[in-house]
């Protein structure tokens, strides 16, 4: 999409990193992580009896052979450890926003 917006084709032989740099957009995995953490903060600010908070405590009842599937919550916890974010920060909306907004440089 960025190539199309910038008028760059594959025949120009310009790498995606340069195209993203010209638009000041970070790689997609970083944007996905930011979005996931933003949604987690939104859910954690809900009341404990709200449906979205109750769903976080649910576990799959059947177990299959092999390695357990990676859950959304496990991925969020891994992201929080990677970025060194304490879980209690989710209650402060402004602090959470400042911590989790990492995707696009200014």
Secondary structure, DSSP 8 states (H G I E B T S, - for coil): -HHHHHT--GGG---HHHHHHHHT---HHHHHHHHHHHHHHHHHTS-TTSHHHHHHT---S---SSS----HHHHHHHHHHHTT--GGGGG-HHHHHHHH--SS--
